[in-house]
Amino acid sequence: MSELRWDPLKKTWVIITLERGRRPRDFMNDRKQVNMTVCPFCYGREDKTPREIFAIRTDGSRPNTPGWKVRVIPNKYPVLRIEGELEKRGVGIYDAMNGIGAHEVVIETPDHDRSLAELAPAEITDVLKAYRARLLDLRKDPRFRYILLFKNHGVEAGAAIPHSHTQIIAVPITPNLTATELSVCQEYYKKKERCLFCDLLAQEREDRRRIIRDDGNFVVFAPYASRFPFEVRIAPARHSHDFALMADHELSALAEALKDALLRMRSVLRDPPYNFLLHTSPLMHLRLGKPGYWGSIPYDFHWHIDLVPRLTNNAGFEWGTGFFMNSTPPEEAARFMRAVDLSMSL
Amino acid sequence: MSELRWDPLKKTWVIITLERGRRPRDFMNDRKQVNMTVCPFCYGREDKTPREIFAIRTDGSRPNTPGWKVRVIPNKYPVLRIEGELEKRGVGIYDAMNGIGAHEVVIETPDHDRSLAELAPAEITDVLKAYRARLLDLRKDPRFRYILLFKNHGVEAGAAIPHSHTQIIAVPITPNLTATELSVCQEYYKKKERCLFCDLLAQEREDRRRIIRDDGNFVVFAPYASRFPFEVRIAPARHSHDFALMADHELSALAEALKDALLRMRSVLRDPPYNFLLHTSPLMHLRLGKPGYWGSIPYDFHWHIDLVPRLTNNAGFEWGTGFFMNSTPPEEAARFMRAVDLSMSL
């Protein structure tokens, strides 16, 4: 069992995994990726994983057998568990909750050797549909406040299994930086009756120096205050607060933009390790009193994806101060990314 | 020249270094530590660095010659520059400032091969005195809002030069997590007329499960909501908001506690890469209207040092959400740290 703990000084929630606590020696081999002879994410190994929650199958194959295109399973070693009541308690000056949540894995392709960037746009669209399906299902659970959806590519970015996959963790709290984004957008809307992110996108599209790709549906850009070299943000050009409300044709357009961005990043930075994080509206914000009802509160959040290649060993102060140092101006990063000739890298 | 940029959505300041912008190929060799044949931090190489700002010398030797015990120099490649007026401006929806600040390096020992943990307590005391001297001097500059003092040990923790050193960066903004700590403590004090951190220490000292060392002067403990495995916090047992106001005998006691903690960490985790970050009162909080006057506002900040071994490749969501996952309960970490027999590792 794990536990959620709140630090009142740092205003931070932490999941502490209690039962499989790692001892000092467990960290010694941590930098090596598991070199599995039998990959549990490949065809024919469906019995090596927990039973599937969702899959896209077009060949009529049965659950937990080969034939799937995208497969979603519970994480075999979940950091949070779905069973049980959420119990919140004080521990003197601290706060704690038992580790209730969901921890799922989206296996993006049956092909062990293809990364997300290498999938065809239609295959990436299927991955995005799986994300959407899981977000829509998990949010029905009134215990959850946010759904983390992230992907680690490469050992240095935290990927333990090389077969391309995404993790989904539903948590009973709103992470504090997510809460910050929401409150910033709400404050802005209260003042201006406009979406902060829309205004920001309008300025970027006018300026163009940090735009990497803009097809009118999705804008791919290097953020003005990029925290990391070659950080990339992808957002819908049209206002939308909730990734899970995207229509099929919008997911297809996103798949094109995402593939394009990943290929450019791969070309410029030689297949760097990277993290992918979805920022979408927190659930408490969507949940209008009645569990199960999903309102449309359109102008005070704008969903987006952050892509961060892991190029540097961050210095020690970033995690302690929330203040960053970046040695590549985003204008330069965007220029390099735009210059890629994708006909060469496909 | 560099620039400070503010992201209104993420509420984050970033230093973007414009002139020595790193291109894609510059990141390819980033994981290797510079293997210098001539280390500029060793005796006899004082002319390879900018002229010293401060040094501890007991042999009557002249500045910028051998004989020093601790030496502070401007960083040869500063991320912020001391010259010029601070210019704040809007960039449409964003905010920016020119890169005014100070960037210094504390060379902790003339000995190329000894790490901070290996210095004698009296030598560590000298390092701490150098920190104090620089903090007291830099805060006189009314352009600065915070002074970052941090140390990266090992390549994986961001150290580019192996010779043991600490970095000091004075910045014209208050980093947002520092501002959070301050406002949390102020709010608590307003309600209870007690220091949050003192209450937290009292609870930890009563509980004892997370205490690593407590000599009555300094408490070394694994924080209740440790964000990282084997994270260690060191704080004065007696209330103090400002590291720079520590007396000599307090710095001696801190040197003992710090050495002890570093040796325990080295023993348990086999000389791990680590980051060291000082959290002390923000300058705007100390500066009572009149530049140069340093008030004593004793109960709404409590300085502390965070020590974080870099054992894992953090997954992608931590930097985006401020929400952490830690696989080693701090009670376990403290137990391992307490169990070290330091007579063996000296």
HADDOCK unambig.tbl for C-alpha pairs under 7 A between the chains (distance, minus, plus):
assign (segid A and resid 5 and name CA) (segid B and resid 225 and name CA) 5.33 0.50 0.50
assign (segid A and resid 6 and name CA) (segid B and resid 225 and name CA) 6.00 0.50 0.50
assign (segid A and resid 7 and name CA) (segid B and resid 225 and name CA) 5.42 0.50 0.50
assign (segid A and resid 9 and name CA) (segid B and resid 181 and name CA) 5.65 0.50 0.50
assign (segid A and resid 9 and name CA) (segid B and resid 184 and name CA) 6.43 0.50 0.50
assign (segid A and resid 10 and name CA) (segid B and resid 181 and name CA) 5.87 0.50 0.50
assign (segid A and resid 12 and name CA) (segid B and resid 322 and name CA) 6.59 0.50 0.50
assign (segid A and resid 12 and name CA) (segid B and resid 323 and name CA) 6.25 0.50 0.50
assign (segid A and resid 13 and name CA) (segid B and resid 323 and name CA) 5.36 0.50 0.50
assign (segid A and resid 13 and name CA) (segid B and resid 324 and name CA) 6.49 0.50 0.50
assign (segid A and resid 14 and name CA) (segid B and resid 225 and name CA) 5.95 0.50 0.50
assign (segid A and resid 14 and name CA) (segid B and resid 227 and name CA) 6.00 0.50 0.50
assign (segid A and resid 14 and name CA) (segid B and resid 323 and name CA) 5.91 0.50 0.50
assign (segid A and resid 14 and name CA) (segid B and resid 324 and name CA) 4.59 0.50 0.50
assign (segid A and resid 14 and name CA) (segid B and resid 325 and name CA) 5.50 0.50 0.50
assign (segid A and resid 14 and name CA) (segid B and resid 326 and name CA) 6.92 0.50 0.50
assign (segid A and resid 15 and name CA) (segid B and resid 324 and name CA) 6.20 0.50 0.50
assign (segid A and resid 15 and name CA) (segid B and resid 325 and name CA) 4.66 0.50 0.50
assign (segid A and resid 15 and name CA) (segid B and resid 326 and name CA) 6.06 0.50 0.50
assign (segid A and resid 16 and name CA) (segid B and resid 325 and name CA) 6.18 0.50 0.50
assign (segid A and resid 16 and name CA) (segid B and resid 326 and name CA) 5.00 0.50 0.50
assign (segid A and resid 16 and name CA) (segid B and resid 327 and name CA) 5.87 0.50 0.50
assign (segid A and resid 16 and name CA) (segid B and resid 328 and name CA) 6.85 0.50 0.50
assign (segid A and resid 16 and name CA) (segid B and resid 329 and name CA) 5.90 0.50 0.50
assign (segid A and resid 17 and name CA) (segid B and resid 326 and name CA) 6.43 0.50 0.50
assign (segid A and resid 17 and name CA) (segid B and resid 327 and name CA) 4.95 0.50 0.50
assign (segid A and resid 17 and name CA) (segid B and resid 328 and name CA) 6.68 0.50 0.50
assign (segid A and resid 17 and name CA) (segid B and resid 329 and name CA) 6.73 0.50 0.50
assign (segid A and resid 18 and name CA) (segid B and resid 329 and name CA) 5.96 0.50 0.50
assign (segid A and resid 21 and name CA) (segid B and resid 327 and name CA) 5.34 0.50 0.50
assign (segid A and resid 21 and name CA) (segid B and resid 328 and name CA) 4.71 0.50 0.50
assign (segid A and resid 21 and name CA) (segid B and resid 329 and name CA) 6.31 0.50 0.50
assign (segid A and resid 22 and name CA) (segid B and resid 327 and name CA) 5.65 0.50 0.50
assign (segid A and resid 22 and name CA) (segid B and resid 328 and name CA) 5.02 0.50 0.50
assign (segid A and resid 23 and name CA) (segid B and resid 328 and name CA) 6.93 0.50 0.50
assign (segid A and resid 24 and name CA) (segid B and resid 268 and name CA) 6.41 0.50 0.50
assign (segid A and resid 24 and name CA) (segid B and resid 269 and name CA) 5.77 0.50 0.50
assign (segid A and resid 27 and name CA) (segid B and resid 311 and name CA) 6.11 0.50 0.50
assign (segid A and resid 30 and name CA) (segid B and resid 312 and name CA) 6.65 0.50 0.50
assign (segid A and resid 93 and name CA) (segid B and resid 200 and name CA) 6.52 0.50 0.50
assign (segid A and resid 150 and name CA) (segid B and resid 316 and name CA) 6.47 0.50 0.50
assign (segid A and resid 150 and name CA) (segid B and resid 317 and name CA) 6.41 0.50 0.50
assign (segid A and resid 151 and name CA) (segid B and resid 316 and name CA) 6.80 0.50 0.50
assign (segid A and resid 152 and name CA) (segid B and resid 315 and name CA) 6.59 0.50 0.50
assign (segid A and resid 152 and name CA) (segid B and resid 316 and name CA) 6.09 0.50 0.50
assign (segid A and resid 156 and name CA) (segid B and resid 313 and name CA) 5.93 0.50 0.50
assign (segid A and resid 157 and name CA) (segid B and resid 313 and name CA) 6.10 0.50 0.50
assign (segid A and resid 157 and name CA) (segid B and resid 314 and name CA) 6.97 0.50 0.50
assign (segid A and resid 157 and name CA) (segid B and resid 315 and name CA) 6.29 0.50 0.50
assign (segid A and resid 157 and name CA) (segid B and resid 316 and name CA) 6.84 0.50 0.50
assign (segid A and resid 158 and name CA) (segid B and resid 313 and name CA) 4.98 0.50 0.50
assign (segid A and resid 158 and name CA) (segid B and resid 314 and name CA) 5.92 0.50 0.50
assign (segid A and resid 158 and name CA) (segid B and resid 315 and name CA) 4.98 0.50 0.50
assign (segid A and resid 175 and name CA) (segid B and resid 321 and name CA) 5.45 0.50 0.50
assign (segid A and resid 175 and name CA) (segid B and resid 322 and name CA) 6.20 0.50 0.50
assign (segid A and resid 175 and name CA) (segid B and resid 323 and name CA) 5.43 0.50 0.50
assign (segid A and resid 176 and name CA) (segid B and resid 321 and name CA) 6.33 0.50 0.50
assign (segid A and resid 176 and name CA) (segid B and resid 322 and name CA) 5.79 0.50 0.50
assign (segid A and resid 176 and name CA) (segid B and resid 323 and name CA) 6.95 0.50 0.50
assign (segid A and resid 177 and name CA) (segid B and resid 320 and name CA) 6.89 0.50 0.50
assign (segid A and resid 177 and name CA) (segid B and resid 321 and name CA) 4.74 0.50 0.50
assign (segid A and resid 177 and name CA) (segid B and resid 322 and name CA) 5.40 0.50 0.50
assign (segid A and resid 178 and name CA) (segid B and resid 321 and name CA) 5.73 0.50 0.50
assign (segid A and resid 181 and name CA) (segid B and resid 9 and name CA) 5.65 0.50 0.50
assign (segid A and resid 181 and name CA) (segid B and resid 10 and name CA) 5.87 0.50 0.50
assign (segid A and resid 184 and name CA) (segid B and resid 9 and name CA) 6.41 0.50 0.50
assign (segid A and resid 200 and name CA) (segid B and resid 93 and name CA) 6.54 0.50 0.50
assign (segid A and resid 225 and name CA) (segid B and resid 5 and name CA) 5.31 0.50 0.50
assign (segid A and resid 225 and name CA) (segid B and resid 6 and name CA) 6.01 0.50 0.50
assign (segid A and resid 225 and name CA) (segid B and resid 7 and name CA) 5.43 0.50 0.50
assign (segid A and resid 225 and name CA) (segid B and resid 14 and name CA) 5.94 0.50 0.50
assign (segid A and resid 227 and name CA) (segid B and resid 14 and name CA) 5.99 0.50 0.50
assign (segid A and resid 268 and name CA) (segid B and resid 24 and name CA) 6.40 0.50 0.50
assign (segid A and resid 269 and name CA) (segid B and resid 24 and name CA) 5.77 0.50 0.50
assign (segid A and resid 275 and name CA) (segid B and resid 316 and name CA) 4.86 0.50 0.50
assign (segid A and resid 276 and name CA) (segid B and resid 316 and name CA) 6.63 0.50 0.50
assign (segid A and resid 277 and name CA) (segid B and resid 316 and name CA) 6.74 0.50 0.50
assign (segid A and resid 277 and name CA) (segid B and resid 317 and name CA) 6.25 0.50 0.50
assign (segid A and resid 311 and name CA) (segid B and resid 27 and name CA) 6.12 0.50 0.50
assign (segid A and resid 312 and name CA) (segid B and resid 30 and name CA) 6.64 0.50 0.50
assign (segid A and resid 313 and name CA) (segid B and resid 156 and name CA) 5.93 0.50 0.50
assign (segid A and resid 313 and name CA) (segid B and resid 157 and name CA) 6.09 0.50 0.50
assign (segid A and resid 313 and name CA) (segid B and resid 158 and name CA) 4.97 0.50 0.50
assign (segid A and resid 314 and name CA) (segid B and resid 157 and name CA) 6.95 0.50 0.50
assign (segid A and resid 314 and name CA) (segid B and resid 158 and name CA) 5.89 0.50 0.50
assign (segid A and resid 315 and name CA) (segid B and resid 152 and name CA) 6.56 0.50 0.50
assign (segid A and resid 315 and name CA) (segid B and resid 157 and name CA) 6.29 0.50 0.50
assign (segid A and resid 315 and name CA) (segid B and resid 158 and name CA) 4.97 0.50 0.50
assign (segid A and resid 316 and name CA) (segid B and resid 150 and name CA) 6.48 0.50 0.50
assign (segid A and resid 316 and name CA) (segid B and resid 151 and name CA) 6.83 0.50 0.50
assign (segid A and resid 316 and name CA) (segid B and resid 152 and name CA) 6.12 0.50 0.50
assign (segid A and resid 316 and name CA) (segid B and resid 157 and name CA) 6.85 0.50 0.50
assign (segid A and resid 316 and name CA) (segid B and resid 275 and name CA) 4.86 0.50 0.50
assign (segid A and resid 316 and name CA) (segid B and resid 276 and name CA) 6.61 0.50 0.50
assign (segid A and resid 316 and name CA) (segid B and resid 277 and name CA) 6.73 0.50 0.50
assign (segid A and resid 317 and name CA) (segid B and resid 150 and name CA) 6.41 0.50 0.50
assign (segid A and resid 317 and name CA) (segid B and resid 277 and name CA) 6.25 0.50 0.50
assign (segid A and resid 320 and name CA) (segid B and resid 177 and name CA) 6.90 0.50 0.50
assign (segid A and resid 321 and name CA) (segid B and resid 175 and name CA) 5.45 0.50 0.50
assign (segid A and resid 321 and name CA) (segid B and resid 176 and name CA) 6.36 0.50 0.50
assign (segid A and resid 321 and name CA) (segid B and resid 177 and name CA) 4.74 0.50 0.50
assign (segid A and resid 321 and name CA) (segid B and resid 178 and name CA) 5.72 0.50 0.50
assign (segid A and resid 322 and name CA) (segid B and resid 12 and name CA) 6.60 0.50 0.50
assign (segid A and resid 322 and name CA) (segid B and resid 175 and name CA) 6.18 0.50 0.50
assign (segid A and resid 322 and name CA) (segid B and resid 176 and name CA) 5.78 0.50 0.50
assign (segid A and resid 322 and name CA) (segid B and resid 177 and name CA) 5.38 0.50 0.50
assign (segid A and resid 323 and name CA) (segid B and resid 12 and name CA) 6.26 0.50 0.50
assign (segid A and resid 323 and name CA) (segid B and resid 13 and name CA) 5.38 0.50 0.50
assign (segid A and resid 323 and name CA) (segid B and resid 14 and name CA) 5.91 0.50 0.50
assign (segid A and resid 323 and name CA) (segid B and resid 175 and name CA) 5.43 0.50 0.50
assign (segid A and resid 323 and name CA) (segid B and resid 176 and name CA) 6.98 0.50 0.50
assign (segid A and resid 324 and name CA) (segid B and resid 13 and name CA) 6.50 0.50 0.50
assign (segid A and resid 324 and name CA) (segid B and resid 14 and name CA) 4.60 0.50 0.50
assign (segid A and resid 324 and name CA) (segid B and resid 15 and name CA) 6.21 0.50 0.50
assign (segid A and resid 325 and name CA) (segid B and resid 14 and name CA) 5.51 0.50 0.50
assign (segid A and resid 325 and name CA) (segid B and resid 15 and name CA) 4.67 0.50 0.50
assign (segid A and resid 325 and name CA) (segid B and resid 16 and name CA) 6.17 0.50 0.50
assign (segid A and resid 326 and name CA) (segid B and resid 14 and name CA) 6.92 0.50 0.50
assign (segid A and resid 326 and name CA) (segid B and resid 15 and name CA) 6.06 0.50 0.50
assign (segid A and resid 326 and name CA) (segid B and resid 16 and name CA) 4.99 0.50 0.50
assign (segid A and resid 326 and name CA) (segid B and resid 17 and name CA) 6.42 0.50 0.50
assign (segid A and resid 327 and name CA) (segid B and resid 16 and name CA) 5.86 0.50 0.50
assign (segid A and resid 327 and name CA) (segid B and resid 17 and name CA) 4.95 0.50 0.50
assign (segid A and resid 327 and name CA) (segid B and resid 21 and name CA) 5.32 0.50 0.50
assign (segid A and resid 327 and name CA) (segid B and resid 22 and name CA) 5.65 0.50 0.50
assign (segid A and resid 328 and name CA) (segid B and resid 16 and name CA) 6.84 0.50 0.50
assign (segid A and resid 328 and name CA) (segid B and resid 17 and name CA) 6.68 0.50 0.50
assign (segid A and resid 328 and name CA) (segid B and resid 21 and name CA) 4.74 0.50 0.50
assign (segid A and resid 328 and name CA) (segid B and resid 22 and name CA) 5.05 0.50 0.50
assign (segid A and resid 328 and name CA) (segid B and resid 23 and name CA) 6.93 0.50 0.50
assign (segid A and resid 329 and name CA) (segid B and resid 16 and name CA) 5.90 0.50 0.50
assign (segid A and resid 329 and name CA) (segid B and resid 17 and name CA) 6.74 0.50 0.50
assign (segid A and resid 329 and name CA) (segid B and resid 18 and name CA) 5.97 0.50 0.50
assign (segid A and resid 329 and name CA) (segid B and resid 21 and name CA) 6.36 0.50 0.50
